[in-house]
Structure formats: C-alpha cells, structure tokens
Amino acid sequence: MKAAIIYASVHHENTKKVVEAIAGENAVDLIDATKEKERDLSGYDLIGFCLRGILWKISSDSTKFSL
C-alpha cells in the first residue's frame, strides 16, 4: 500500500515533527503543502492530511494545495 501525508507546518514546525515521526515508523511520502502546490496523487492508496488549523478552521496557507 502506497501512502502519503499532505501537511502544512508554519510557525514552530510542530506539525512537521509529527508527520516525520509517523513517516519514520511507516512507509509514507510526506508532501509539504506550503512548498509544493500540486502533485499527481493517483498512485497512492491512502492519503492523509495534517493541516494547520486556527480557531477550528483550516488556515488559508493550507488550502492552496491542488489535488
């Protein structure tokens, strides 16, 4: 099974630390949505999202990734 996590980590990079820990224990490709705006995800069986939220909303910098 091929898996990926799309994430956005901005200020303290805590989100990045979490997804790197997950990837260290599993075969997961990490996609930084703040640096990469588009990627063909058709080859993945599982796609997870770990995006920054502000007051229960996904921040605008996290929503610019194009599926």
N, C-alpha and C positions, 0 to 999 in steps of 0.2 A: 504494500500500500504506500503510495507516494503522498506525503502531506506537506502543507505549507502553513505558516502563520504570517498574516499581514499585520504589521504593528506600527505604531507611531509613538515615539518616545522623545519628548522635547526638553523639558527643563532639567530634571535631576537624573534622567535616563533610567528610572526605576523599571519602567515597562520593558526596556531593552534588557535589563538584568534578568527579569523574569523569563522572557522568551528565550534568552541564551541558556538559562538553566534548563528549560524544557528541551531545547534542541540538544543540549549536552547529554541528555538521557534517552533521546529518541532520534530517529532519522527524520528530521524536519528541516525544510528550507525556510529561512527567515527572509521576509520581504519588508524592507523599511519604506512605509508609505510616504514618509517625508522626503525621501531621496529618489524613489522610483515611482513614477506616476502611472505606469502601465506595464502589464505583463500578461502573457498568454497563460492562463490557469487551466486550460483544458486537459493537461496531462496529470492533474492532481486528483486523487481520490477523496481527499479530505482537506478542507481549507478552514482555518481558524482565524478569528480576528481578535486582536488585543489592542484596542484603540483608547486613546486618552479621552477621558470624559470630564466635563466641567459642569457642576451642578446638574447632574443626571442627563446631560446632553453630550453627544459626541462632538468634540471640538471641530471647527471648520478645517483646520490643517489635516485632520484625519480623514476627511471625506473627499479629498481630491484624487484618491487612487481610483483609476478606471478599471473596471472588470471587463 
